[in-house]
Amino acid sequence: GRLPLHAAAGCQWANEQIFRALILPFPAAAWIPVIMPVNDLEKSSGRSSTTSFSWDINGVIIEEDNEEDEENSQTNSIEGLFPPSGGCLGKDLAVHILHRKFLSPTSPTAKHRSMYGELDAQEDDGVKSCVTDSSVFLDERHCGEVSALLDPIVSAWSNLTDISSRMDVRSACGATGSGQCSDSEGNESLLTSHSSSIAASLSSTLLPLHIAAIHGVSFEILHGLCSAYPEGAHSQIKSPLHTDRPNILPIELFEEGRAGHEVSGACNSSFPSLMAEYFRRSDLLFSYFPEAMSSKNILY
């Protein structure tokens, strides 16, 4: 169910150079979601373990040795999977795994924040999840690593001419995340029971654009994500990783995140260029959703 890039994104020792090395021979790894293992699929759908399946790249499952009535087959074929209507509903890309790693209580950045009282961790049904404001992502390495995983998606959207391939990239830009968090040991854990985790996956909304905005990536990446999936600029974040920031739009995540803190902490010599680039990106997000309203009910 996982590609090498997915595994690397969750490793504490992996860095931007490793990500780019893995992407170079197979750029599509950046936009292929983690596929649910067959055993987990059987649990969620109630299918027999004797049934065999084959998968296509979109996560559509084809039953090979059993027949069911058409209605049940259609229902089970999309439950927790990549739905044919578009968008990787409940799916993680490599960038989701990386972002979750940054929030892990065992990550170096999280430990540093915890020392200074900037990290608020809470227990939820025996699973420790990080509840953090988006403004804590100030480590300059994070922006580079997130950019390394988003660059291939944006490049593919710009360069691919095959309609089917472009739709795969567009769907990846609509990936909503799995609704997973990390436990106290830094291991990925589902929030509660398996059935509850399926519901969490389907209700989670953590798009690549949300992650990009939080980490203050370049204008080119933001523009590519918005171009491929304009709906992302309208989508409010809803994730167990950010329970303290519910229903926040990408433009507000951007202003509260790394880019905003970069400007507020800039010295006199770098302030003009940083401010110009900040407003260039903020104006871009605004152009895709001029009706945007902040969490304080203020129009932009």
N, C-alpha and C positions, 0 to 999 in steps of 0.2 A: 503493500500500500504506500510505501514511501520511496522517493528517489534519494540518491546521495545528497542532493542539495537540501532536501527536507531535513535529513539527519544532521547535516552540517549546521543548518540554521539554529538547531536546538543545542548545539555543543558550546560550552563556555569558552573553549579555546579557539574556535573558528573565528576568522576575521575577514575583512573585505577582500584581501588577496585570495584567500581560499575560495570565497564565494565566486569571484570572477574567474578563477581557474576552473571551477566546476561548470560554470555557465558557458564558457568558451566553446567546448565541443558540443554542447546541447543546450542552446538558449531556451528552448521550450520548457525546460525544467522550472523556469521562473514563473510560468503561468499555468502549469499543470497542477491541479489540486491534489492533496492527499486523498487517496481513495480508501473508503472504509473496507477493512478486511472482510472476507466472506463470513467468518464466524460471527463478527459483530453484526453484519447485515442480517444473518439468520436470526439473531436474538431480537433485532428491532422489527423484523417483518414476520417472525413466527414461522418461517419456512423450515422444512425438514433438512437435517444435515446430510441426507442422502442426495439432495438436489445439487447438481453441478451448474456452474455459471461461467460465462465468458464476459469479458469487459471490453468496451471500446474506450477511446481516449476521453470521451465526455462523461465517463462514469455510468453509462447506461448499461444495465445488466440484462443479459439474454439467457433465459432458462433453456437448458439444452436437453434435459431428459425427463421433464415432467410437464403436464398440461394442467392449467387451472382455468377457471372461467375468466372471461375477458375483463370483467370489472376488477376482480382481485389482482389480476396480473398487472393492470395499469396502475393500481394503487401501490402495490409493493415495488414496482419498478422505479418509482420516484421518491419513495420514502427515505429521507435523509441523503438522497443522492443529488447529482447535478440535474435539475429539472429541464426538460426540453424547452420550456418557455424562456430560458435564459437566466444567467446568473448562477454562480457556484453557491447555491443556498446551503448554508451550514458547513461550508468547506474551508479548509485552511490552505493558503498558498505558503510558500517558503517565508514570505515576508510576515505572515501572521505568526508563524512559529518563532521567528527572530524577535518580533515585538513582544511576544509572551516571555521569551527568555530575558529580555531587558527588565521585565517586571518580576522575575523570579526572586524570592527572598534570598537565594544563594548567589545571585549574580553580584559581581564586584561593585557595580554601580548602586544596586539596591542596598548592599551592606554599608556603603559609604553614606547613602542618604539616611539609613536607619541610625547611624552613629550621631547624626546631626538633627534627629527628630523630624526628618522630612518624609519618612515612610510610615504609612499607617497600615498595618496588617491586621486582618480580622479573621476570626475563626467562623467558618460557615459549614455546618454539618460535618465537622471533622476535617475539612479541607481548608488550608490557609490560602487565602487569595489576597493579592496585593491591591489595595485601594489607593490610587495615587492620582494626583492632579497632573494634567498633561504638561505642566510647566517644569516638571522635574527632569525632563529629558534634555540635559545640557551637555552630556558627554559628546564631544565632537566626533568621536569614532562612530557613534550610533547613526548619524546622518549619512556618513559614507557607506556603512554597511547596508542600511535601508536602501540607499540609492543604487547600490550594486545589484540588489534583487529586483528593483523596479525598472532600471535602465532597459533590460531586454524586452520587457512588456511594452514600454513606450516605443522602442525602436521597431518592434515587430508590428505594432499598429501603424506606424508611419511607412514601413517598407513592404509589408506583405500585400500582395495583390489578389490572392485567392480569397474569395468571399467566405468560404467555410473556415479558413484559418483565421481570418480577421474576426469572425464571430466568436471563435474560441478565445481570442485575446480580449475581446469586449466582455465576454462572460467572466473571464478572470478578473477584470477590473471591477466586476460586481460581486466578487467573492465576499461573503458576509462573515467568514470565520466560524469556527466550530463551537464557540462558547466554552472552551476549555480554559483552565487556569493551572497554576503550578502549586504543588503541595509544599510543605515546609522543607522538604529535601530537594526542591527544585525540579521534581519529576512532574511531567504533565499528568494531570488528573482530571477526570470528568467531575462536574460539580457535585452530583449526587448519584442516584442510581442510574442504570443504563437508560431506562425509559425517560427519566428526567433529563439526562444529558442530550437525548435526541431532541426533546422539546427546547432545551437551551440552545442547541445548534440552530434550530429552525427559527428561533426568535432573536438570535444575535445579529447585530448589524455593526460590523467592524470592517469597513471597506479599506482597500489599499490606499484610497485617497485620504481617509481619516489618519492612517498611519503616516502617510507622507506629510500631511499637514502638521501633525504633532512634532515630527522630527525636522521640519523646516527644510525640505529638499529643494532642489533648484526649480526655477521657473519652467524649464523645459520638461521636467518630469511631471510637475503639476499640470502643465498644459496638455501633455500627452494623456494623462489619466482622465482629465476632464473631457478631452476630445473623444476618447474611446468610450467613455461611460458618463455622459453629461448628468445623468440622474444622481451621480455620486455627490455633486455639489448641493443637492436638495436633501440628502439623506442624513438624518441625525444619528449620532453614535448611540449604540445600545449594546453594552458588553459587560460581562461580569468582571472584566479587567479594569473597567472604568465606571464603577457604580457611583462614584462621587461626581461624575461628569455626564449625567444622563441627558439624552436629547440635545446634544450640542452639534452644531453644524461644522463642516470642515473649516469654514472661514474663521470661526471663533477658536477652534482648536489650533489653527495656524497662529492666530494673534496671541494666544496664551502660551504657546509652545516655545520651542527652541528659537524660532525666528524673532519672536517678540522680545525674549530675554536677551538675545544677541544685540538687538538695537538699544534696549534700555541700559545695557552695560557697556556700550561702545565708548571708546575714547574719542576725543574731539576730532582727531585726524581721520578715523575710519567711519565716524558717524554718518557723514553725507552719503557715502556709497552704500553703506548698509541700509540706511533709511530708504534710498531710492529703490534698491532691490526688494526690500520688504514691501513697499507699496506696490511695486510691479506685480508681485505674487498675490498680495491681498486683493488688488484690483481685478486680477484674473479670476480668482474665486468668486468675487462679487459679480463679475460679468456673466457667470453661469447661473447665478441666482440673485438677481437684483432685489427680490422681495425678502431676502434673508433678514431674520430678526434674531438678535442675540438672546441668550438665556435670561437676560435682564429686561427682556421685552423692549429692546431699543433697536430701531431700524438702522441698518448700515447706510 
